[in-house]
Each structure stands twice: as C-alpha cells, then as structure tokens.
Amino acid sequence: MTVGTVLLHLCTPGEWRRWLDTGAVAPPSLDEVGFVHLSTPGQVALPAQRLFAGRSDLVLLVLDPARIDGAGIDVRWEPGVPTDPASMRFPHAYGAVPASAVLMVLPYRPGPDGFAAPEVPEPGAAARAMGFEPSMLRRGASAEEPVTGGVAVRTDAWPVSRMHNRLLLDRPDRTDPATVLAEADRALTAHGLHPNALLWGPGADELADGLRAAGWSVAANEAMTAPTTTGATPDAATVTELDHHELRGFRRASWARDLPGTGPEDLDQLVDRDTGDDRVLALHRLAVVVDDRVVAVATLRRDGATAWLDALETDRAHRGRGHGRALLARSRELAAEHGCDLLALGADVDDWPRAWYRRSGFTPVSTHVEAAGPRR
C-alpha cells in the first residue's frame, strides 16, 4: 500500500480510545448525516483548520480503503461544505468503519500558520512498528514541544519513567549531538527529568555514535513483527487475562530486582505507569498462574490493526517450562481476535530474547536506538 491510497479520519485521542473498545469508528456524524467524514492526506488540513483551529491534541487515523470495502462499507466521493473548492470531492464512508481498518494513529499538530498537509509514512510493517510507541507516548503526554529532529514529551504523573519523558527523534539526520544535549537540557533536565532520547530513521546510527562519544549510554533495539494467528493453540490455553492490581506484585518485585536501591515511590511509578497508557490505547495484561501464583506475564497493547507485545517475563524459578511460548501464542491469538493483523515488539540486539523471537516467527523490520545521558 502506498501513501496515496490511504484515507484519513481526524479525531481526538479520547474518541479513538472509545472506538477501540467498541471496535468501530462511529462519530456523531454517522447518525447526523449518515456517513463518517474521511479525507486524503492532501485534503485533511481543510477540515482540520475549519473545525479545530488552534487545537494541538488531534490524531489522524490512517485507514486502509480495502479493509473498509471488505467490511461492506460503501465509500462515496462527494462535495464537502460550500467553502471548499468546487472541484474537491471528499471520501464519505456510509457505515461505521471497523477499528481493524486503522493501520496507524498519527499525532497531528498545527504549525505557526495552522494545519498543513501531514507527512504520512507508507504504512508498511516497519512504519507501523516504529510508530507505535511514539504515537502512544505523544497521546498520553502532559506536554509536548518541538525539538530539532523531532519532539520532546513530558508526562507529569510518571517523572521517573524515561520512556514517558524523552526526546522522540524521528529525523536524527536533521540534528547533531551538541544540539541533542542542549535540547535535552532544555526540555527534560530543566524540568527535573533524566536526559534521554529515542532515535530512529535516517542518521540514527551516526547520531548515536556522537552521543556515545559525549558520554551517553546507547543501546540498539530491533523492531520485529509477525502476523497474528487465528484459532486456539494448546500453549495459549494456560494463559489468563488479569487486571493491573493482580499483576502488580509480580511487576514490582521484578523492577526491585532489576534496579536495586530504587525507592518505593519510584518503584510504584514504574509499575503503575501503564495505567496511563491504558487511557490512550487498549491494554491486555496476560499471565500464567501456577498454584494461585503469577509466574509469567506479558502486556499486549492494541492500536487499531497493530498490536505491540511488551514486558514478557517469566519468574526465574519457572523458566524452561514453556510459559513464555504460551504467552506469545496467546498474544498472537488475542490480537487476531480484535482484528489486528500485525504483532510487533522490540528486542535488544545484544540480548538473548532477540534470537528466541526470531525462532518464534518474528522478522526484523527496523532498528531504533535508546540513548541516555548522565544526570546533571
């Protein structure tokens, strides 16, 4: 699929979160005029500027027309409002659009002169995987501001979480190490936050080398994807879905072991931060329970047709018994049950799970870099 074939729907993060639960994009316009307003990438700035001028919290749902058609939804190209160009025809979907037709969710911000035509990446596996976490972080952040090469996000509720307070640099070729350090000081350190950055795209490796030379720690990660699967598998039958509080003890003990000396309040933040993520996309907390005790866990995040597997971990005393394989199998099934066709994850290129995921059917699609500086 190319960028020119996708359709867009403009909405707020809150609206999209509700539609994730119902499984369909069904705004008030569906009842009011009988269709869902859609746009092409070249058109969407017109309704954005007309309806949402000055708003900085919008998102674009990137839709696959073939999946809309496959759901039996008629899309008609019709005139917009009288002030639109007379020759312009907008795509109108005459029915609720399935959430599974949403390939990506792109934050959409106005510039100094208002909304402009967005940069929509070609929605292949690499773009869907790499865009997943940054989109989630931007939608859940308390503050976002432009920095050279990307944006910075800050999340007031979780100041200890580096993931939720960082520079997101999708154009590292447009910046340099000295500028990154200065931007991190301004956007993060000045707010009492740890300087760190996520880098991906052209120039990421070169920028990472420069940050390493400046004293930052650098770790490369592979984004990997696999198709989801339908139908029950024997391994998956051992997995159950629990709520946050039922998994909290396992997660807290894991963080305490991995970060010795971390204070109780900081541990609480690291354990509870995914309750904030749950407000912008759908989370499934999966576990294997043996003798009434949680012995293995994983988190599946859903955002339209794309799912992300995170924090898969087995208690050391219970490793080698197939619990990780069961969690992986159930994640692929559960994602498919909700209409996701792609399951993605991130794996440290220097750690053993990367090879395990490859043997389990995951294919590397891109590389990103996590970099963190010393506290100042």
N, C-alpha and C positions, 0 to 999 in steps of 0.2 A: 504494500500500500504506500502511496506517495502522499506528501502533504497536500497536494492539490485535490485529492479525493476525499479528505476528511471533512466532516461537518462539526460545528461547534455549538454548544449551548452555554450561555452566560448565566451565572447564578452566584449565590453566596455560599460559603462553606457550610453554613448551617442547613441550607436547603439540600445540598448534596448529601450531607450526613443523614438526613431524614430519608432521602430516597434510597440510600444504601440499605436501610432497614426494610423498606417496602419492596425493594427490587426493581423500581421503575422511576424514571424521570417524569414526574407528573406535576408541573407547576400550575398555578391558578388559571393560566391562560387556556389550559386544556378544557376546563369547564366553561370559561368565559367565551372563548371563540372557537373551541373545538380542535385546537391543534397546539403543538409545542413549537415555539419560535426557535428556529435554528439559523445559523449563518455560515458562510465560508470564512476562511481566515482573512480574506480581503474585505469582507463586509462588516465584521463584528464590531469594529470601532464605532460605526454609526449608531447602532442601538446602545452601545456602552456609553457613549458621550451624551446621547439624548436622555437616557434613563438613569444613569449612575454617575454623572459628572462629579468629580471630587472624591469618589469612594476609592479606598485603597485596600479593600478586603475581598475583591471578586476573584472568581476562578472560572476557567474555561474547561468545559467537559469536551474532550476530543473524542468524537464519535465515528464509528465505522459504519458507513451507509449500508454495507452488505449485511451487517447484523441487524440493522433496523428493518431492512427489507425482509430478512429471514424470519423476523418476528411477525411478519404480516402487516407492518405499519406502512401506510401509504405516505410518501413524501412528495409534496407538490410545490413547484416553484411559482411563487405568487408575489404580487406587489407588496411593498411594506406600507409605511404611512405616507401621506401626501407630500411630506417634505423630503422624502428620499428621492434619489434620481429616478426619473420616469422609466428608464430602461432597466433598472435593477429589479431582479426577482430574488426573493428570499426562499430558502427551503423551509417548508412547514410540515411537521410530522403529525399526521392525523391519528393520534393514539399515544398512549403512554410509552415512552421509549425505554426498553429494558436497560437496567444498570449495567448488564453484561456487554452492552454496546460501547461503553465508555473505556477507551484504551488508555487514556492518561487524563490527569487533572492538573491543569497548569495555572498557577497564580497569575493574575492579570492586573498589572498596576499601571496607573496613568503616568505619563511623563509631564514635564513642565507645561506642555501645550495641550494636555488632555490625553485621551486614549488614542493609540495608534495601532496599526496592523500588528498583530503579535508575531513573534518568532515561534512557529510551531515545528518541532522536530519531526522528522519522519518516524512514525510510531512503530518501529521495529522492536525486537526483543531487547536490544541494548538500551535504546532510549527509554523504554518502559521501565526497565530495571533500574537504570541510573537515576531516572527522575522521581522514583517512588519516594525515597526518604526525604530529599529536599522539599518536595511538594508537601509532604506531611508536616515537616518542621515549620515551613513558612505559614501554613494554615493555622498551626497551633501556637505560634509565637505571640508574645505580648508586644513586641516591637520588631520592626524590620526597617533596615535602611540600606541604601545603595553603598557599595564599596567598589573600588576598582577591580574589575574582573568578576563581579557577582554581587551578592547581598550579604548582610550580616543579620542574624536573628538572635533575639534575646527572649527568654521565657522566664518571667518573674517567679513562677511557682517552683521552678527547679534550677536554681542557680548553680548547684553542684554538678548538674548533668552537662558535660561538654557537648554531647550530641545536640542538646536543645539550645545551646548558646555558642554559636560558632560562625565563622565565615564560610559561606557556601560559594565556591568559586568555580563556576562552570565555564569561564573563559580565562583560564590561567595564562594564556598567551597574551593577554592584554594588561598584565601586571608584572611585577618583579619582586624579589624577596624583600627589598627595603620597603617597598610600598605595602606589602602584606603585613610586615611588622608594624608599620605606622598605623595601618587600618585596624589591626588587632588591638593596638594600644587604645585607639580612639573609640572603637565600637564595643570592645569587650573589657580590657583591663581597666579602663576608666570607670567601668560600672561594677568593678569587683569580681569580674569573671575571668576564667582561665583562658589565655590566648590559644586558639586552635582553629583549624581550617579543614574543610573537605574540598579536595581538588579533583576535577575530572575534565576530560576534554583535551583539546589541543594545547600542548605546552605543559601539561601536568607534571610529567617526569622532570623536565628542566627546572620548573619552579620548586619541586620537591627537593631536588639536589641543592638548590640555593638556600632553601630553608634549613636543610640539614647542616650546611656549612655555617649557618647563622646560629646554630645551637639548638634547633628544634628537633624533636624526635619525629621520625617519619615511618609509617607503616603502609605497605601496599596491600590492597584487597582486590579480589576478583569478584565481579558481579557474575553470578551464574544463574541460568534459567533451565527449567524443564517444563514439559507440558503437564497439565493436570490429568488425573485419571478418574474414570467413572467405574462404578461397581465396587463392591466391598472386597477387601483383601484380608486374609487371615491375620496378618500382623496388626492391621489397623483396629481390629476388634478389641484389643487390650487398652485402647486409648479412650479417655473420657474428657469431657469439657467441664472445667471448673471456673469459679469466679475468682476475682483478684485476691480476695481475702483468704480463700482456700489455698492459694499458691504462695501467699506472702511469706510464710515461714521458710519454705524451700529457697525462694529467691533471696531472702535476707541473709540466710546462712551462707549462700553462695557468694554474695558480694562481700560479706565479712571475711571469708576465707581468701578471696582474691585480692582484697585491699586491706590487709591487716593494719590496724591502727586507726581506721576510719571511725569517726564518732557516730553515735547512734542517730543523731538528727540527719547527718549526711547519708547514712545508710537508708534511712526512711525515704529520702528524696529519690535515691537511685532505684529503690524498689517500687515506689508509688508513681513514678513519672509516666508510666504507660497509661495511667488513668486519664492523663491529659490527651494522649494520642487517641484514646477511645472517643474523644469528643469530635474528632475530625475524620476518622475512618473507622471501619469495623474491626474489632479485635476478637480473636478466639484464643482462649488460654487452655492449652491442651496438656494433659498429664497422664502418666502411667502410675496407678496406685496399687501397691502391694501390701497386703495385711494392714489396710487402713492408713498407709503411709505413702506420701508422694515421693516417688523415687526417680522420676524423669519428667521433664517439662519442655514445652516449646510454645512460642507465640506466633499465631498466624494473623497477619494483617491483610485486610481486603480493601481495595480501592477500585471499584468497577470490575473490569475484566482481568485485572492484575492482582496477584497476591504476593506477599512477602513473608518468608519464614525467618524467624529471629529467635535468638536465645535458646537454641536447642541444647539441653544439658541433661546428663544422667548422673545421679549420685555415684560417687566413686566405688562404693561397695556393691553397686548393682550393674556395673558396666560389663559388657560382653554377653548380655542376655537378650539382645535384640530390641531393647526399649527404644533406642534411637531410630532404628529401622521402622518400628511401629509408628512412632511419631511422624516420621517422614511420609510414610504411606497414608496415614490418616490426614495429614496436611494436604496432600495432593487430591485426595478424595473430597475433603471438605471444601476446598477451593472450587473444584468442579461442580459440586452441588449448588454453589452460589453463582455459577455462571462464569467463573474465571477460567481462562484457557492457558494462563501463564503463571508459573510459580517461580519466584526469584529469591535469591539470598546473596549474602556477602561472605566471603571466606578469606582469611588472612593467607597470603601467598606463601608464608613461611611456616604455617601450622598444619598439622596432620589432617584436620577435618576436610581440608580442600580436596585431598585425594579421595577421601571417603565419599564426598558428594559427587565427584566425577564418576566413581564406580557405581553410584546410585542413580545415574542417568542425567546429571546436571552438566550443562555445557557452558564454558566461559564465554561471555559476550562482551565484556569490557573490564577495564581496570580503573580503580579510583584510589586516591591517596588520602590518608588521615595524618595530619601533622599537628603537633602540639608544642608550644613553646614553654620555657620555664616561667614560673610565676615571678612577677616583678614587684 
